[in-house]
Each structure stands twice: as C-alpha cells, then as structure tokens.
Amino acid sequence: MHAIDVLKRPLITEKSAWESEARNRYSFKVDMRARKGQIKRAVEQMYGVRVMRVSTQVRKGKYFRTRWGTAKTANWKRATVQLHPEDRIELF
C-alpha cells in the first residue's frame, strides 16, 4: 500500500490536540487493512518525521434507528503515533 492509501486523515479532537502538545503523539484515521509497520512508514514518508511507536484501535461502528429499522455506521481504524522528541507535525 502507498502512504496516501494508508493514512485517510488526521483526527483533530480535544484529546488529540492535548496529546500533540503534552506527549508528542498524533492520531490518524487509517485504512482497516494497514499494519503498524505500514503506518509508521507512511507517517515518516508524508511528514518527514521519526516515529518511535504506533498504537492502533479498531473503533466499532454505532447502531442507529431509521424509519425502516436499524442501521450501523462502518467500523474504522485509529492509529496513534508517538514521534521522536525533536520532531513535530504542524496540523493546525
């Protein structure tokens, strides 16, 4: 997979903004098939930084009611990447 296929978008939330300042960790929405090594290479290639650690989570989709019954949003994968202390990513 190419780097542009692995990383879907950065996640900008209050928690991720705090983690980027305090712990130098950044969160991304990634492809469900992406592995930790592929995520590490994609972040290093796209942003030109050194990645120390990658953590992943599979976030389960939510159920909701519709007029015709119940439906579910898709599952998605979240990756949290910790960078070398000297490196930063400017997302804002």
SULZISUL-V306916 format. One record per helix or strand of 2 or more residues. SS is the DSSP state (hx for helix, st for strand). FROM is the first residue (numbers start at 1). LEN is the number of residues. Records with the same first field share a line. If there is no record, write none. Layout:
# SULZISUL-V306916
SS=FROM-LEN  FROM-LEN
This chain:
# SULZISUL-V306916
hx=3-4  14-9  36-12
st=7-4  25-6  51-9  63-4  69-4  76-8
